[in-house]
Amino acid sequence: MSPVLSLRDATLALGGRELWRGLDLDVEPGTFVTVLGPNGSGKSSLLKVVLGLRGLTGGTARVGGRAVRRGDRRVGYVPQHQGYDTDTPLRGRDLVQLGVDGHRWGLPSWRRSDVVADRLQQVEAEHLGGVRLGRMSGGEQQRVRIAQALATDPTLLLCDEPLLSLDPRHQARVVDLLDRRRREHGTAVVFVTHEINPVLGVTDLVLYLRNGRFVLGTPDEVLRSDVLTSLYGAPVEVVRRRDRIAVLCDCGPEELAG
């Protein structure tokens, strides 16, 4: 079986600055990959490459054995959390319908309506179908966004910091929904975040980007003091307390994954 996502010798430079070089990554079905790193390290840019919105400077990127392309319905996307005005007319089912319809126009068919209902059910949001987006909590909005991302039954789900601005309870709910999707449907997940702890228990691979370099491996292989010290070129201490990790570094004002 081909990897859901495969990068070979992938290099990306923006504005004359190289974000990463020589990245080889195979993401198998059902794998949960967590992407960490400071602001500006190329985390979101990596997702844009896979979405076909940005071309690599060098190397190749393939989804399901084929070159990445824009609008690939095998790829779902969950954006960063953003609020809606209370008077926004869109309801939960309308947002999911947009994901189902894609480029199509016209009145929804019964089958497409069934798909909308199924995706809302998958994220335990059936009751939100008729609720306006602006009247939902942040966690409820993210559940509906996940339902929209699942509209085409993707084999790969890209998540760009979907836990931002959510309280711990809603963070745990979102992570649980994503984890259940990948276990029950074999959907691979690439999850960009600044904070490893909410997803530590479901993470199979960690890709840590920093200043043109990267490390890739299991959480135990990557989240180590010696590995991150080498990556940052400065002393880094990884502190573990039960099921939580803190990354401490005197490396200036950069943001670290905590």
Disulfide bonds with the S-S distance in Angstrom:
Cys249-Cys251 1.46
